[in-house]
Amino acid sequence: MVDAEEVKEYINSLIKQYMFPIGLIIFQCVFIVLYAVHADYGYRVEDVVNVTSINYNAPPVEGDIMFFYTFFQDVHVMMFVGFGFLMTFLRRYSFSSVSFNFLVAAFVLEWAVLVRGYVFNWNSTTKTFLVDVQSLIHADFVCAAILISFGAIIGKTNPAQLVILSLIEVVLQVWNEYIGSTIFCTYDAGE
């Protein structure tokens, strides 16, 4: 005979064991739906009419991949490789710090592009926001803020707590940037 208490205990152990991966899968599904519904990737082809000369002294158009990609590449490598291996100085947490860094950085980049798109770049007529190289660079800067605080609590938290910290801190950091740059009209020299 099967005891009801044993079945309950077994189900509770399964829930505890698989709650984190199931939670991450649910977050990824929500992100996919939000990106599918609200993100605009700028794949429209614009017709060039009567271009006789190219002005190389003019600033690049917004979202120009050729101009911003090198900045994105440098900052992105710093987020994943730089911060990941910076945390390996703790002998006891060196392997987990690299894997936790990859988890947090990947999660934060997706979430930061969404939150920053809704706060800064929301187009109320088309109900979309633009996802381009510049928005990825800004998401990397948000990721840097979260990874700095991750360095302060490494070894004291588990991955689920880091994901919850990331969820909350991304929203706070993006609104902090919005208040500083839009309401107080401050300028960040690093961006």
C-alpha positions as CSV (number, residue, x, y, z in Angstrom):
1,M,0.0,0.0,0.0
2,V,1.1,3.5,-0.7
3,D,1.1,5.9,2.2
4,A,-0.5,9.3,1.6
5,E,2.2,11.1,3.6
6,E,5.0,9.5,1.6
7,V,3.3,10.6,-1.7
8,K,3.0,14.2,-0.3
9,E,6.6,14.2,0.8
10,Y,7.7,12.9,-2.6
11,I,5.7,15.5,-4.5
12,N,7.0,18.3,-2.2
13,S,10.6,17.1,-2.8
14,L,10.0,17.1,-6.6
15,I,8.5,20.7,-6.4
16,K,11.5,21.9,-4.4
17,Q,13.9,20.1,-6.8
18,Y,12.4,21.4,-10.0
19,M,10.9,24.8,-9.0
20,F,13.9,26.8,-10.2
21,P,14.2,25.4,-13.7
22,I,10.4,25.5,-14.1
23,G,10.5,29.2,-13.0
24,L,13.2,30.0,-15.5
25,I,11.3,28.3,-18.3
26,I,8.2,30.3,-17.4
27,F,10.2,33.5,-17.4
28,Q,11.6,32.6,-20.8
29,C,8.2,31.9,-22.2
30,V,6.9,35.3,-20.9
31,F,9.9,37.1,-22.4
32,I,9.3,35.3,-25.8
33,V,5.7,36.4,-25.8
34,L,6.6,40.0,-24.8
35,Y,9.3,40.2,-27.5
36,A,7.0,38.8,-30.1
37,V,4.2,41.2,-29.3
38,H,6.0,44.4,-28.6
39,A,9.5,44.4,-30.0
40,D,10.3,46.0,-33.3
41,Y,13.6,44.9,-34.8
42,G,13.9,47.5,-37.6
43,Y,14.0,45.1,-40.5
44,R,12.3,47.5,-42.9
45,V,14.2,48.4,-46.0
46,E,14.4,52.1,-46.6
47,D,14.7,53.3,-50.2
48,V,17.6,55.5,-50.9
49,V,16.7,58.1,-53.5
50,N,19.2,60.3,-55.4
51,V,22.2,59.8,-53.2
52,T,25.1,61.5,-54.9
53,S,27.7,61.7,-52.2
54,I,28.3,60.2,-48.8
55,N,29.1,62.5,-45.9
56,Y,31.5,60.7,-43.6
57,N,31.6,63.6,-41.2
58,A,27.9,63.3,-40.3
59,P,27.0,61.3,-37.2
60,P,25.8,57.8,-37.8
61,V,22.1,57.1,-38.0
62,E,20.5,55.8,-34.8
63,G,20.8,52.1,-34.6
64,D,23.7,51.9,-37.1
65,I,25.2,48.4,-36.6
66,M,28.5,49.2,-38.2
67,F,29.2,52.1,-35.7
68,F,27.9,50.7,-32.4
69,Y,28.7,47.0,-32.8
70,T,32.3,47.3,-31.6
71,F,31.1,49.1,-28.5
72,F,28.5,46.4,-27.9
73,Q,31.1,43.7,-28.4
74,D,33.5,45.2,-25.9
75,V,30.9,45.8,-23.2
76,H,29.3,42.4,-23.8
77,V,32.5,40.5,-23.4
78,M,33.2,42.4,-20.2
79,M,29.8,41.4,-18.8
80,F,30.2,37.7,-19.5
81,V,33.9,37.0,-19.4
82,G,35.2,40.0,-17.3
83,F,32.7,39.9,-14.5
84,G,32.5,36.1,-14.6
85,F,36.2,35.5,-14.0
86,L,36.5,38.5,-11.7
87,M,34.5,36.6,-9.2
88,T,36.8,33.6,-9.3
89,F,39.1,35.2,-6.7
90,L,37.0,33.5,-4.0
91,R,38.5,30.1,-3.9
92,R,35.4,28.5,-2.5
93,Y,33.0,30.0,-5.0
94,S,35.1,30.2,-8.1
95,F,33.2,27.7,-10.2
96,S,29.8,28.7,-9.1
97,S,30.5,32.4,-9.6
98,V,31.2,31.9,-13.3
99,S,28.1,29.9,-13.8
100,F,25.9,32.2,-11.7
101,N,27.4,35.1,-13.6
102,F,26.4,33.6,-17.0
103,L,22.9,32.9,-15.6
104,V,22.4,36.4,-14.2
105,A,23.9,38.2,-17.2
106,A,21.7,36.3,-19.7
107,F,18.6,36.8,-17.6
108,V,19.3,40.5,-17.0
109,L,20.1,41.3,-20.6
110,E,16.7,40.0,-21.7
111,W,14.8,41.6,-18.9
112,A,16.6,44.9,-19.2
113,V,15.9,45.3,-22.9
114,L,12.2,44.7,-22.2
115,V,12.0,47.1,-19.2
116,R,14.1,49.8,-20.8
117,G,12.1,49.4,-24.0
118,Y,8.8,50.0,-22.1
119,V,10.2,52.9,-20.1
120,F,12.4,54.8,-22.6
121,N,11.5,53.7,-26.2
122,W,7.8,52.9,-26.1
123,N,6.0,54.0,-29.2
124,S,2.4,54.5,-28.2
125,T,1.1,54.5,-31.8
126,T,2.6,51.2,-32.9
127,K,2.6,49.7,-29.4
128,T,6.2,48.6,-29.9
129,F,9.8,49.5,-28.9
130,L,12.9,49.2,-31.0
131,V,15.5,46.5,-30.2
132,D,18.8,47.5,-31.8
133,V,22.4,47.5,-30.9
134,Q,22.1,50.6,-28.8
135,S,19.4,49.0,-26.7
136,L,21.6,46.0,-26.2
137,I,24.5,48.3,-25.1
138,H,22.2,50.0,-22.6
139,A,21.1,46.6,-21.4
140,D,24.7,45.7,-20.8
141,F,25.2,48.8,-18.7
142,V,22.1,47.7,-16.6
143,C,23.7,44.2,-16.4
144,A,26.9,45.8,-15.0
145,A,25.0,47.4,-12.2
146,I,23.4,44.1,-11.3
147,L,26.6,42.1,-11.5
148,I,28.4,44.6,-9.2
149,S,25.8,44.0,-6.5
150,F,26.0,40.2,-7.3
151,G,29.7,40.5,-6.4
152,A,28.7,41.8,-2.9
153,I,26.5,38.8,-2.1
154,I,28.2,35.9,-3.8
155,G,28.4,32.9,-1.6
156,K,25.4,34.0,0.5
157,T,22.7,33.5,-2.1
158,N,21.4,30.7,-4.3
159,P,20.5,31.1,-8.0
160,A,16.8,31.6,-7.3
161,Q,17.6,34.5,-5.0
162,L,19.9,36.0,-7.7
163,V,17.1,35.8,-10.3
164,I,14.7,37.5,-7.9
165,L,17.3,40.1,-7.1
166,S,17.8,40.7,-10.9
167,L,14.0,41.0,-11.5
168,I,13.7,43.8,-8.9
169,E,17.0,45.5,-9.5
170,V,16.6,45.9,-13.2
171,V,13.4,47.7,-12.8
172,L,14.9,50.0,-10.1
173,Q,18.0,50.7,-12.2
174,V,16.1,51.5,-15.3
175,W,13.7,53.9,-13.5
176,N,16.7,55.4,-11.7
177,E,18.3,56.1,-15.1
178,Y,15.0,57.4,-16.5
179,I,14.5,59.9,-13.6
180,G,18.2,61.0,-13.8
181,S,18.3,61.5,-17.6
182,T,14.7,62.6,-18.4
183,I,13.5,64.4,-15.3
184,F,16.8,65.9,-14.0
185,C,18.3,66.2,-17.5
186,T,21.7,64.7,-16.4
187,Y,24.1,63.2,-18.8
188,D,26.2,60.1,-18.4
189,A,29.6,60.6,-20.0
190,G,30.0,56.8,-20.3
191,E,27.1,56.3,-22.7
